[in-house]
């Protein structure tokens, strides 16, 4: 399912081919993951941003669990984040998930 024909930005990391939008639990956990990404990018020097960065790049308990509940492949998504971080160092949120609607 898509919202107004626009796929969810995390759908390309789907672990089972289904959209994040197909289920309320998936939507909730996907929103939490995207909020952590936004926090890590927009306030990297604040505690909130550092905690979000830890969650996204280092946490081996909650991050995989949240990804599983969101229906995304956490290893694939984290590899994408590492590649992006090496190339961009938090220049803009839209560069991470360019399919995200404005």
C-alpha positions in Angstrom: 0.0 0.0 0.0 1.2 3.5 -0.7 -0.1 6.8 0.6 -1.4 8.8 -2.3 0.7 6.6 -4.6 3.9 7.5 -2.8 5.9 4.5 -1.4 7.1 4.8 2.2 10.8 5.7 2.3 11.7 2.6 4.2 9.9 0.2 1.8 13.1 -0.3 -0.1 14.5 -2.0 3.0 11.4 -4.3 3.4 12.3 -7.7 4.8 9.3 -9.5 3.3 8.2 -7.4 0.3 5.3 -5.7 2.1 5.0 -2.0 2.6 5.6 -0.4 6.0 2.2 1.2 5.4 0.4 -2.2 5.3 0.2 -2.5 9.1 -0.3 -0.2 12.0 2.5 -1.7 14.1 4.9 -1.4 11.1 3.9 2.2 10.7 4.5 3.0 14.3 8.0 1.4 14.5 8.9 2.9 11.1 8.0 6.3 12.5 10.2 5.8 15.5 13.1 4.8 13.3 12.6 7.8 11.1 12.4 10.1 14.1 15.7 8.7 15.4 17.2 9.4 12.1 15.9 13.0 12.1 17.1 13.5 15.7 20.6 12.2 14.8 20.8 14.6 11.9 19.2 17.7 13.2 20.8 17.8 16.7 24.0 15.7 16.6 25.6 17.7 19.5 22.7 17.3 21.9 22.1 14.2 24.0 19.0 13.4 22.0 21.0 13.3 18.8 23.8 11.3 20.3 21.4 8.7 21.7 19.7 8.5 18.3 23.0 8.0 16.6 23.9 5.3 19.0 20.5 3.6 18.3 20.9 3.8 14.6 24.6 2.8 14.3 25.6 0.8 17.3 22.7 -0.6 19.2 22.4 -4.4 18.7 19.2 -5.0 20.7 16.6 -2.4 20.2 17.5 -1.4 16.6 17.1 -4.9 15.2 13.9 -5.4 17.2 12.4 -2.1 15.9 13.4 -2.9 12.4 11.9 -6.4 12.6 8.6 -4.9 14.0 8.7 -2.3 11.2 9.1 -5.1 8.6 12.5 -3.8 7.4 15.8 -5.5 7.0 17.9 -3.9 9.8 21.2 -5.0 8.4 20.5 -3.6 5.0 19.2 -0.4 6.4 22.2 0.1 8.7 24.6 -0.7 5.9 22.8 2.1 3.9 23.2 4.5 6.9 26.9 3.7 7.2 27.5 4.3 3.5 25.5 7.5 3.6 27.3 8.7 6.7 30.7 8.2 5.2 29.7 10.2 2.1 27.7 13.0 3.6 28.3 13.5 7.4 24.7 14.7 8.1 24.4 17.3 5.5 20.6 17.0 5.1 17.8 14.6 6.1 16.6 14.3 2.5 19.9 12.9 1.3 19.4 9.7 3.4 16.0 8.8 2.1 15.5 10.9 -1.1 12.0 9.4 -1.7 10.7 11.1 1.4 8.0 13.5 0.4 8.4 17.2 1.4 
